[in-house]
Amino acid sequence: MVASSMSDRKLDASGLRCPMPLLKTKLELNAMAPGERIEVLATDAGSSRDIPAYIAMSSHRLVSQSENNGTYRFMIECGR
C-alpha cells in the first residue's frame, strides 16, 4: 500500500521490542483527535502483524503499511 506521507504526528519506535511499538502507538492514538494521522516506524518484525491486528479491532484506520530494509512504516488515521 502506498499513500500520502502527510501525518500530524510521528512515532519512531525503532529499536523497541514487542510489545512496546504497539503500546506506544496506542498511547499516541489515545491522545489524538479523530481524523488526525500518525506515521509509526518500527523495526520489530512483530509490529507488522500486531499493529494492523489492533487497528482492525479499533475505530482507527490503517491508511498504509510498508516495509523497507527491516523498517516497518504505518500510516494510521485516528477514529473514535
KASULWO-V824595 format. One record per residue. PHI is phi in whole degrees, 0 to 359 (999 if undefined). OMEGA is omega in whole degrees, -180 to 180 (999 if undefined). D_CENTER is the distance of its C-alpha to the mean C-alpha in Angstrom with 2 decimals. Layout:
BEGIN
phi->(PHI & PHI)
omega->(OMEGA & OMEGA)
d_center->(D_CENTER & D_CENTER)
END
This chain:
BEGIN
phi->(999 & 230 & 215 & 303 & 270 & 285 & 222 & 273 & 221 & 229 & 233 & 259 & 259 & 301 & 87 & 273 & 266 & 306 & 261 & 301 & 302 & 292 & 298 & 293 & 297 & 300 & 299 & 296 & 298 & 296 & 266 & 260 & 270 & 306 & 95 & 290 & 242 & 233 & 257 & 246 & 246 & 214 & 247 & 282 & 300 & 297 & 298 & 295 & 255 & 291 & 294 & 299 & 295 & 296 & 299 & 297 & 264 & 245 & 272 & 279 & 232 & 277 & 281 & 203 & 213 & 209 & 223 & 215 & 52 & 84 & 252 & 261 & 239 & 232 & 248 & 236 & 257 & 291 & 251 & 145)
omega->(176 & -180 & 178 & 180 & 180 & 176 & 177 & -179 & 174 & 176 & 177 & 179 & 179 & 178 & 179 & -180 & 176 & 8 & -173 & 178 & 179 & -179 & 179 & 177 & 179 & -180 & 179 & -180 & 179 & -178 & -176 & 175 & 177 & 179 & 177 & 179 & 176 & 174 & -179 & 174 & 180 & 178 & 178 & -176 & 179 & 179 & -178 & 178 & -173 & -176 & 177 & 180 & 178 & -178 & -180 & -179 & -176 & 176 & -179 & -178 & 175 & -177 & 178 & 178 & 178 & 178 & 178 & 179 & 177 & 174 & -179 & -178 & 179 & 172 & -174 & 175 & -178 & 177 & 173 & 999)
d_center->(13.67 & 14.13 & 13.54 & 14.35 & 12.90 & 13.53 & 11.11 & 12.47 & 10.49 & 9.07 & 7.88 & 9.62 & 9.48 & 11.87 & 14.82 & 13.57 & 14.61 & 13.46 & 12.82 & 11.85 & 8.26 & 7.67 & 10.30 & 9.20 & 5.88 & 8.63 & 11.03 & 9.45 & 9.01 & 12.57 & 13.85 & 12.85 & 15.24 & 14.94 & 14.25 & 12.39 & 9.35 & 6.71 & 5.91 & 4.15 & 7.06 & 8.40 & 11.89 & 12.34 & 13.09 & 12.37 & 8.60 & 9.37 & 11.03 & 9.71 & 6.15 & 7.87 & 10.86 & 9.72 & 8.50 & 11.87 & 13.73 & 12.56 & 13.53 & 10.15 & 9.75 & 7.64 & 9.39 & 9.03 & 8.27 & 10.65 & 12.28 & 14.93 & 17.26 & 15.13 & 12.04 & 8.93 & 6.99 & 4.29 & 5.67 & 5.46 & 8.96 & 10.21 & 13.05 & 15.92)
END
